[in-house]
Each structure stands twice: as C-alpha cells, then as structure tokens.
Amino acid sequence: MSPDEDHVLALEQELLDPAVRRDRARVAALLDDDFVEFGKSGRRWDKAAVVAALSQEAPGDAPNVTDVDATTPAPGVVLLTYALRDSWRSSLWLRNTEGAWRLRFHQGTPRA
C-alpha cells in the first residue's frame, strides 16, 4: 500500500473504534460534508444521521477487518474495500483542499 492508502486505512479503522464512534466531533471531522452511506440494511444515511446514530452506540471492542484492499483511482482519492463481520464494505476517501482526508462515501453489502 502507498503512504496515502496506509493513512486512509488507519482513519477507517479509527472510525470503527467504539470510543471514536461516540465522539460526535471526531466523527464529524472525519466525514465529508457531502457524506453518503448506503448501509447494509439498505438505508441511505447522510452525515448528520450517521453522527447522531454513532454517538448512541454502546461501548464495545473495535471489530476486526479482513480482506483489505486499497487503490488510488486518482490523485487525492483512495478506495478501500474490506470484509467486516457479515458484510463487504467499501469507502471512498477524498483529500480536501487543506490536505486532510475525509470519508465521502461508504457502502455495506451483506456477504453471501
């Protein structure tokens, strides 16, 4: 993986940490203002809904990701894919004009 891909993977794993997920300010800082998620349930989420929902999660252990792959389809763009429990996950991260990475899109799909 490239340094950008490694960095984005670390940010993705940070978002999976239950303590971080309950921190509204940190989650809001990691998500792009135009963030969209298509959840494993089929529900569409925006940034405000995700920040609110994650802040209510119960404490627990960070889940283990497997089958991680990262690609850089264009400068300032990283696509992560991985398995998480019973789902496939994909995340599209964009570097903003200040040089910070923000999660722009996430999708969860049930694993067969």
TORNUKOL-353228 format. One record per residue (C-alpha): residue number from 1; residue in three letters; chain; x, y, z. Coordinates in steps of 0.05 Angstrom, whole numbers, padded with zeros to 5 digits, always signed. Layout:
<nodes>
+-----+------+-----+--------+--------+--------+
! seq ! type ! mol !     xx !     yy !     zz !
+-----+------+-----+--------+--------+--------+
! NUM !  ALA !   A !      X !      Y !      Z !
...
+-----+------+-----+--------+--------+--------+
</nodes>
This chain:
<nodes>
+-----+------+-----+--------+--------+--------+
! seq ! type ! mol !     xx !     yy !     zz !
+-----+------+-----+--------+--------+--------+
!   1 !  MET !   A ! +00000 ! +00000 ! +00000 !
!   2 !  SER !   A ! +00021 ! +00071 ! -00013 !
!   3 !  PRO !   A ! +00031 ! +00120 ! +00046 !
!   4 !  ASP !   A ! -00036 ! +00153 ! +00029 !
!   5 !  GLU !   A ! -00071 ! +00086 ! +00027 !
!   6 !  ASP !   A ! -00040 ! +00066 ! +00094 !
!   7 !  HIS !   A ! -00062 ! +00132 ! +00124 !
!   8 !  VAL !   A ! -00133 ! +00125 ! +00099 !
!   9 !  LEU !   A ! -00137 ! +00054 ! +00125 !
!  10 !  ALA !   A ! -00116 ! +00080 ! +00194 !
!  11 !  LEU !   A ! -00171 ! +00132 ! +00190 !
!  12 !  GLU !   A ! -00222 ! +00079 ! +00170 !
!  13 !  GLN !   A ! -00201 ! +00036 ! +00229 !
!  14 !  GLU !   A ! -00207 ! +00096 ! +00274 !
!  15 !  LEU !   A ! -00279 ! +00104 ! +00252 !
!  16 !  LEU !   A ! -00291 ! +00032 ! +00273 !
!  17 !  ASP !   A ! -00266 ! +00044 ! +00344 !
!  18 !  PRO !   A ! -00327 ! +00048 ! +00390 !
!  19 !  ALA !   A ! -00297 ! +00105 ! +00431 !
!  20 !  VAL !   A ! -00286 ! +00146 ! +00368 !
!  21 !  ARG !   A ! -00355 ! +00129 ! +00341 !
!  22 !  ARG !   A ! -00387 ! +00160 ! +00403 !
!  23 !  ASP !   A ! -00346 ! +00224 ! +00395 !
!  24 !  ARG !   A ! -00391 ! +00269 ! +00353 !
!  25 !  ALA !   A ! -00336 ! +00320 ! +00339 !
!  26 !  ARG !   A ! -00285 ! +00268 ! +00316 !
!  27 !  VAL !   A ! -00335 ! +00232 ! +00271 !
!  28 !  ALA !   A ! -00358 ! +00298 ! +00241 !
!  29 !  ALA !   A ! -00286 ! +00317 ! +00227 !
!  30 !  LEU !   A ! -00273 ! +00251 ! +00190 !
!  31 !  LEU !   A ! -00336 ! +00254 ! +00147 !
!  32 !  ASP !   A ! -00341 ! +00299 ! +00086 !
!  33 !  ASP !   A ! -00398 ! +00349 ! +00090 !
!  34 !  ASP !   A ! -00429 ! +00314 ! +00030 !
!  35 !  PHE !   A ! -00420 ! +00244 ! +00060 !
!  36 !  VAL !   A ! -00469 ! +00190 ! +00039 !
!  37 !  GLU !   A ! -00474 ! +00118 ! +00062 !
!  38 !  PHE !   A ! -00516 ! +00062 ! +00034 !
!  39 !  GLY !   A ! -00520 ! +00016 ! +00095 !
!  40 !  LYS !   A ! -00521 ! -00059 ! +00096 !
!  41 !  SER !   A ! -00595 ! -00053 ! +00114 !
!  42 !  GLY !   A ! -00609 ! -00014 ! +00050 !
!  43 !  ARG !   A ! -00619 ! +00051 ! +00087 !
!  44 !  ARG !   A ! -00588 ! +00115 ! +00059 !
!  45 !  TRP !   A ! -00551 ! +00157 ! +00111 !
!  46 !  ASP !   A ! -00524 ! +00228 ! +00109 !
!  47 !  LYS !   A ! -00471 ! +00259 ! +00153 !
!  48 !  ALA !   A ! -00518 ! +00286 ! +00207 !
!  49 !  ALA !   A ! -00555 ! +00219 ! +00213 !
!  50 !  VAL !   A ! -00490 ! +00180 ! +00219 !
!  51 !  VAL !   A ! -00460 ! +00227 ! +00271 !
!  52 !  ALA !   A ! -00524 ! +00222 ! +00312 !
!  53 !  ALA !   A ! -00532 ! +00147 ! +00307 !
!  54 !  LEU !   A ! -00459 ! +00131 ! +00322 !
!  55 !  SER !   A ! -00460 ! +00175 ! +00384 !
!  56 !  GLN !   A ! -00513 ! +00129 ! +00413 !
!  57 !  GLU !   A ! -00475 ! +00063 ! +00403 !
!  58 !  ALA !   A ! -00459 ! +00021 ! +00463 !
!  59 !  PRO !   A ! -00386 ! +00012 ! +00484 !
!  60 !  GLY !   A ! -00351 ! -00048 ! +00457 !
!  61 !  ASP !   A ! -00290 ! -00074 ! +00421 !
!  62 !  ALA !   A ! -00268 ! -00050 ! +00353 !
!  63 !  PRO !   A ! -00286 ! -00102 ! +00301 !
!  64 !  ASN !   A ! -00233 ! -00138 ! +00261 !
!  65 !  VAL !   A ! -00229 ! -00122 ! +00187 !
!  66 !  THR !   A ! -00204 ! -00174 ! +00137 !
!  67 !  ASP !   A ! -00193 ! -00178 ! +00062 !
!  68 !  VAL !   A ! -00169 ! -00106 ! +00060 !
!  69 !  ASP !   A ! -00153 ! -00075 ! -00007 !
!  70 !  ALA !   A ! -00136 ! -00003 ! -00023 !
!  71 !  THR !   A ! -00129 ! +00031 ! -00090 !
!  72 !  THR !   A ! -00116 ! +00102 ! -00113 !
!  73 !  PRO !   A ! -00160 ! +00113 ! -00174 !
!  74 !  ALA !   A ! -00139 ! +00187 ! -00180 !
!  75 !  PRO !   A ! -00094 ! +00235 ! -00141 !
!  76 !  GLY !   A ! -00127 ! +00252 ! -00075 !
!  77 !  VAL !   A ! -00176 ! +00194 ! -00078 !
!  78 !  VAL !   A ! -00169 ! +00127 ! -00042 !
!  79 !  LEU !   A ! -00219 ! +00070 ! -00048 !
!  80 !  LEU !   A ! -00218 ! +00019 ! +00009 !
!  81 !  THR !   A ! -00253 ! -00047 ! +00007 !
!  82 !  TYR !   A ! -00255 ! -00098 ! +00063 !
!  83 !  ALA !   A ! -00296 ! -00151 ! +00099 !
!  84 !  LEU !   A ! -00328 ! -00134 ! +00167 !
!  85 !  ARG !   A ! -00365 ! -00189 ! +00203 !
!  86 !  ASP !   A ! -00422 ! -00209 ! +00156 !
!  87 !  SER !   A ! -00413 ! -00154 ! +00105 !
!  88 !  TRP !   A ! -00369 ! -00126 ! +00050 !
!  89 !  ARG !   A ! -00351 ! -00053 ! +00058 !
!  90 !  SER !   A ! -00326 ! +00000 ! +00011 !
!  91 !  SER !   A ! -00305 ! +00070 ! +00028 !
!  92 !  LEU !   A ! -00285 ! +00128 ! -00016 !
!  93 !  TRP !   A ! -00238 ! +00178 ! +00016 !
!  94 !  LEU !   A ! -00221 ! +00246 ! -00014 !
!  95 !  ARG !   A ! -00165 ! +00294 ! +00005 !
!  96 !  ASN !   A ! -00194 ! +00364 ! +00015 !
!  97 !  THR !   A ! -00162 ! +00430 ! -00004 !
!  98 !  GLU !   A ! -00128 ! +00434 ! +00065 !
!  99 !  GLY !   A ! -00096 ! +00366 ! +00053 !
! 100 !  ALA !   A ! -00140 ! +00328 ! +00103 !
! 101 !  TRP !   A ! -00173 ! +00262 ! +00084 !
! 102 !  ARG !   A ! -00249 ! +00258 ! +00091 !
! 103 !  LEU !   A ! -00296 ! +00200 ! +00080 !
! 104 !  ARG !   A ! -00343 ! +00218 ! +00023 !
! 105 !  PHE !   A ! -00380 ! +00152 ! +00011 !
! 106 !  HIS !   A ! -00389 ! +00086 ! +00047 !
! 107 !  GLN !   A ! -00428 ! +00024 ! +00029 !
! 108 !  GLY !   A ! -00443 ! -00040 ! +00066 !
! 109 !  THR !   A ! -00466 ! -00102 ! +00029 !
! 110 !  PRO !   A ! -00487 ! -00168 ! +00061 !
! 111 !  ARG !   A ! -00437 ! -00225 ! +00049 !
! 112 !  ALA !   A ! -00465 ! -00287 ! +00017 !
+-----+------+-----+--------+--------+--------+
</nodes>
